[in-house]
Amino acid sequence: MFKKLSNSQSNGDVTLIASECQITGSIIINGNARIDGKVEGSVQATGDLIIGNSAYLEIYAHVSLKLNKVLNLLS
């Protein structure tokens, strides 16, 4: 029913946190990710982190960001 993907098959995968999702805590992602939901905590991704229009973030991030809009950072 399930099979493990080889590295060559999984390189294009993107972890998705959908707009209906809310996560509180630490997230570690090996690869690329897209956030459309709400995340509070910390996010670490080895690939790119794409922030969707519906995303709400209160995070400490160690990532490479790709944005379509201006990102306002609060200290």
Kinemage of the C-alpha trace (Angstrom):
@kinemage 1
@onewidth
@group {chain A} dominant
@subgroup {mainchain}
@vectorlist {calphas} color= white
{ca met a 1} P 0.000 0.000 0.000
{ca phe a 2} L 2.817 2.415 0.867
{ca lys a 3} L 6.278 2.547 -0.610
{ca lys a 4} L 9.354 4.539 0.260
{ca leu a 5} L 10.333 7.043 -2.426
{ca ser a 6} L 13.915 7.217 -3.565
{ca asn a 7} L 15.761 10.533 -3.243
{ca ser a 8} L 15.329 11.218 -6.961
{ca gln a 9} L 11.552 10.809 -6.656
{ca ser a 10} L 11.113 13.002 -3.584
{ca asn a 11} L 13.291 16.003 -4.512
{ca gly a 12} L 10.345 17.976 -5.951
{ca asp a 13} L 8.053 17.388 -2.970
{ca val a 14} L 6.718 20.334 -0.980
{ca thr a 15} L 5.386 20.023 2.568
{ca leu a 16} L 2.053 21.889 2.716
{ca ile a 17} L 0.479 23.420 5.790
{ca ala a 18} L -3.006 24.155 4.469
{ca ser a 19} L -5.083 27.230 5.316
{ca glu a 20} L -7.331 25.106 7.571
{ca cys a 21} L -4.328 24.030 9.713
{ca gln a 22} L -3.070 25.583 12.927
{ca ile a 23} L 0.250 24.450 14.418
{ca thr a 24} L 1.830 25.522 17.701
{ca gly a 25} L 5.366 24.319 18.441
{ca ser a 26} L 8.525 23.456 16.526
{ca ile a 27} L 8.535 22.294 12.917
{ca ile a 28} L 11.593 20.830 11.179
{ca ile a 29} L 11.210 20.240 7.439
{ca asn a 30} L 13.787 18.443 5.316
{ca gly a 31} L 13.116 20.075 1.974
{ca asn a 32} L 10.753 22.751 0.661
{ca ala a 33} L 7.553 23.870 2.380
{ca arg a 34} L 4.543 26.107 1.816
{ca ile a 35} L 2.553 27.627 4.668
{ca asp a 36} L -1.005 28.779 4.035
{ca gly a 37} L -2.259 28.203 7.588
{ca lys a 38} L -1.413 29.521 11.059
{ca val a 39} L 1.917 28.654 12.697
{ca glu a 40} L 3.160 29.798 16.103
{ca gly a 41} L 6.583 28.640 17.289
{ca ser a 42} L 9.703 27.858 15.305
{ca val a 43} L 10.233 26.681 11.737
{ca gln a 44} L 13.416 25.218 10.292
{ca ala a 45} L 13.532 24.126 6.648
{ca thr a 46} L 16.490 22.882 4.621
{ca gly a 47} L 14.846 24.099 1.403
{ca asp a 48} L 12.707 27.102 0.521
{ca leu a 49} L 9.790 28.250 2.674
{ca ile a 50} L 6.923 29.708 0.647
{ca ile a 51} L 4.491 31.912 2.586
{ca gly a 52} L 0.974 31.889 1.124
{ca asn a 53} L -1.422 34.845 1.121
{ca ser a 54} L -3.614 33.325 3.856
{ca ala a 55} L -0.706 32.462 6.179
{ca tyr a 56} L -0.456 33.848 9.717
{ca leu a 57} L 2.955 33.401 11.349
{ca glu a 58} L 4.402 34.135 14.776
{ca ile a 59} L 7.645 32.235 14.403
{ca tyr a 60} L 11.359 32.069 14.892
{ca ala a 61} L 12.542 30.956 11.436
{ca his a 62} L 15.752 29.490 10.095
{ca val a 63} L 14.827 29.265 6.412
{ca ser a 64} L 15.171 30.679 2.920
{ca leu a 65} L 11.997 32.638 2.094
{ca lys a 66} L 10.206 33.130 -1.238
{ca leu a 67} L 7.542 35.836 -1.054
{ca asn a 68} L 5.053 37.247 -3.538
{ca lys a 69} L 4.225 40.217 -1.304
{ca val a 70} L 5.969 42.517 1.154
{ca leu a 71} L 6.841 40.871 4.465
{ca asn a 72} L 6.396 43.039 7.563
{ca leu a 73} L 8.632 41.911 10.398
{ca leu a 74} L 7.928 42.760 14.018
{ca ser a 75} L 10.542 42.627 16.746
